[in-house]
């Protein structure tokens, strides 16, 4: 992997976070591809506006292995991505005053909606280092649901990861379609980026998790720092469904 590209993040502007945090939220319609209620919203503040993805707690299906409040994990994934400087997760905030109650509000990524992980891996080798970095992020965050459609290329060419509500479980539950880089060495600069997590999870991330989940995150990082390679699925079963 090209190490410079693999570390490249995207600076989040104050405008984006201010708009998401303070803007008026108006629902435009429901996004029907997800298991939980997810809405496309327009967020407006004065003359400024954007589209955003709103996931209210009230629209979450009960799960046996995750407590209610998946929106907190969406926010935690964004904060973790920013703490690492990787810019993988679009700006994400928690809004208590949104139309259907408390939930996450994430900046909408504009781009070719026909592109996803499988097409990018096959047709855009210049994205491989960014895709492998997402694989490392998913291991650290213990992502249980990295479908191909959860990887997007924005209109500016930046590679994003979305849909992180099923992350940070204390038991190891990694399920992902990104296995093409399994066993590859992790570039030293990325190991340096994650090394602080072996000692302490950022406070704003830890505040959204329970202590067992934060402790497991530290252990996963300790393991990857020792192994120095991207994880390998030796079971052949660590895939989400559907794949896209």
C-alpha positions in Angstrom: 0.0 0.0 0.0 1.1 3.5 -0.6 1.7 4.8 2.9 1.0 8.5 2.1 -2.4 7.8 0.6 -3.3 5.2 3.2 -3.0 7.9 5.9 -4.8 10.7 4.0 -7.8 12.0 5.8 -10.2 14.7 4.9 -10.4 17.8 7.1 -13.9 18.4 8.5 -15.0 22.0 8.3 -16.6 24.0 11.1 -19.4 24.7 8.7 -20.3 21.0 8.4 -20.5 20.4 12.1 -22.2 23.6 12.9 -24.9 23.0 10.2 -25.5 19.4 11.5 -25.6 20.5 15.1 -27.6 23.7 14.8 -29.6 23.4 11.6 -33.3 22.8 11.3 -34.0 19.2 10.3 -36.7 18.4 7.8 -37.4 14.9 6.7 -37.5 14.4 2.9 -38.2 10.7 2.8 -37.3 7.3 4.1 -34.2 5.3 2.8 -35.7 1.8 2.5 -32.5 -0.2 2.0 -31.6 -0.5 5.7 -33.0 -2.8 8.4 -33.7 0.2 10.7 -35.7 3.3 10.0 -33.3 5.7 8.1 -34.3 9.0 6.6 -32.9 11.5 4.1 -33.2 14.9 5.7 -32.5 18.5 4.7 -30.7 20.5 7.3 -31.0 24.3 7.0 -29.3 27.1 8.9 -29.9 30.6 7.6 -29.0 30.5 3.9 -26.9 27.3 4.3 -28.3 23.8 3.8 -27.3 20.3 3.1 -28.7 16.8 2.9 -28.1 14.4 5.8 -28.9 10.9 6.9 -31.0 10.7 10.1 -31.2 7.5 12.1 -33.6 7.9 15.1 -33.4 5.5 18.1 -37.2 5.2 17.7 -36.7 3.4 14.4 -34.2 0.8 15.6 -35.2 -2.9 15.6 -34.6 -4.6 18.9 -31.4 -6.7 18.8 -30.3 -9.5 21.0 -26.6 -8.6 20.9 -26.7 -4.8 20.9 -28.5 -2.5 23.3 -30.9 0.2 22.0 -29.1 3.4 21.0 -27.2 2.4 17.9 -27.0 6.1 17.0 -24.4 6.4 19.7 -22.2 3.9 17.9 -22.5 5.9 14.7 -21.2 9.0 16.6 -18.5 6.9 18.3 -17.2 5.6 14.9 -17.0 9.2 13.6 -15.1 10.4 16.7 -12.7 7.4 16.4 -12.0 8.1 12.8 -11.3 11.8 13.6 -9.1 10.9 16.5 -7.0 8.7 14.2 -6.9 11.5 11.6 -8.2 9.1 8.9 -11.4 10.9 7.8 -13.2 7.6 7.1 -16.6 8.4 8.6 -18.6 11.4 7.4 -19.3 14.1 10.0 -21.9 12.7 12.5 -23.6 14.3 15.4 -26.3 13.3 17.9 -29.5 15.4 17.8 -32.1 15.2 20.5 -34.4 17.7 18.8 -34.8 15.9 15.5 -38.3 15.2 14.1 -38.5 11.6 15.4 -36.5 12.1 18.6 -32.9 11.4 19.5 -30.7 9.9 16.8 -27.6 10.4 14.7 -27.4 12.9 11.9 -24.7 12.3 9.3 -23.5 14.4 6.4 -24.8 13.0 3.1 -22.1 11.8 0.7 -22.7 12.8 -2.9 -21.2 10.5 -5.5 -21.9 7.7 -8.0 -24.4 5.5 -6.1 -23.5 2.6 -8.4 -20.0 2.4 -6.9 -19.3 0.3 -3.8 -16.5 -1.7 -2.4 -16.6 -4.5 -5.0 -16.6 -2.1 -7.9 -13.9 0.0 -6.4 -11.6 -2.9 -5.7 -12.1 -4.3 -9.2 -12.0 -1.1 -11.2 -10.1 1.5 -9.2 -6.8 0.2 -7.9 -5.8 3.7 -6.8 -8.4 3.3 -4.0 -6.8 0.1 -2.6 -4.8 1.8 0.1 -7.9 3.7 1.4 -9.9 0.5 1.3 -7.3 -1.4 3.2 -7.3 1.4 5.8 -11.0 0.9 6.2 -10.3 -2.8 6.8 -8.0 -1.8 9.7 -10.5 0.6 11.0 -13.2 -2.1 11.0 -11.0 -4.4 13.0 -10.3 -1.8 15.6 -14.0 -0.8 15.8 -15.2 -4.5 15.6 -17.6 -3.7 12.7 -20.2 -6.4 12.5 -21.8 -5.1 9.3 -19.3 -3.9 6.6 -21.4 -4.5 3.5 -20.0 -3.5 0.1 -22.5 -0.7 -0.2 -21.2 0.8 3.0 -18.1 2.0 1.2 -18.6 5.1 -1.0 -16.5 7.3 -3.2 -17.5 10.9 -2.9 -17.7 13.3 -5.8 -14.3 14.6 -4.8 -12.8 11.1 -5.0 -12.5 10.6 -1.2 -13.4 7.1 0.1 -15.9 6.9 2.9 -17.3 4.3 5.2 -20.9 4.6 6.4 -23.3 2.6 8.6 -21.5 2.0 11.9 -24.4 1.3 14.2 -23.2 -2.3 14.7 -19.7 -1.6 15.9 -17.8 -1.8 19.2 -19.2 -5.0 20.6 -17.1 -6.4 23.4 -17.2 -10.0 22.0 -15.3 -10.2 18.7 -17.9 -10.1 15.9 -16.1 -8.8 12.8 -18.1 -9.3 9.7 -17.0 -7.6 6.5 -16.6 -8.0 2.8 -13.2 -6.5 2.9 -10.9 -9.6 2.9 -8.9 -8.9 -0.2 -6.1 -7.4 2.0 -6.1 -10.1 4.6 -2.6 -10.9 5.9 -1.1 -7.8 4.3 1.4 -5.9 6.6 0.0 -2.8 8.1 2.1 0.2 7.2 4.1 1.5 10.1 2.5 5.0 10.0 -0.9 3.4 10.5 0.4 1.4 13.4 1.7 4.6 14.9 -1.7 6.2 14.5 -3.5 3.4 16.4 -0.9 2.8 19.0 -2.4 5.3 21.6 -5.6 3.3 21.6 -3.7 0.4 23.1 -3.4 2.4 26.3 -6.5 4.6 26.3 -9.6 5.1 24.2 -10.4 8.7 23.6 -12.7 10.0 26.3 -15.4 11.2 23.9 -15.5 7.7 22.3 -15.4 5.8 25.6 -18.2 7.9 26.9 -20.5 6.4 24.2 -19.5 2.8 25.0 -19.6 0.7 28.1 -16.3 -0.2 29.9 -16.1 -3.7 28.5 -16.4 -2.4 25.0 -13.6 0.1 25.5 -11.4 -2.5 27.1 -12.0 -4.9 24.1 -11.1 -2.1 21.7 -7.7 -1.6 23.5 -7.1 -5.4 23.4 -7.8 -5.5 19.6 -5.3 -2.7 19.1 -2.7 -4.4 21.3 -3.1 -7.6 19.1 -2.7 -5.8 15.8 0.4 -3.9 17.1 2.0 -7.3 17.9 0.8 -9.1 14.7 1.3 -6.1 12.4 -0.9 -7.6 9.7 -4.5 -7.1 8.6 -6.8 -9.8 10.0 -7.5 -13.1 8.2 -10.8 -14.9 8.3 -9.9 -18.5 9.0 -13.5 -19.5 9.4 -14.8 -18.4 6.0 -17.9 -17.1 7.8 -17.1 -13.6 8.7 -19.3 -12.0 6.1 -22.4 -9.8 6.5 -25.7 -10.5 4.7 -26.5 -9.3 2.2 -23.1 -8.7 0.8 -24.0 -5.4 -0.9 
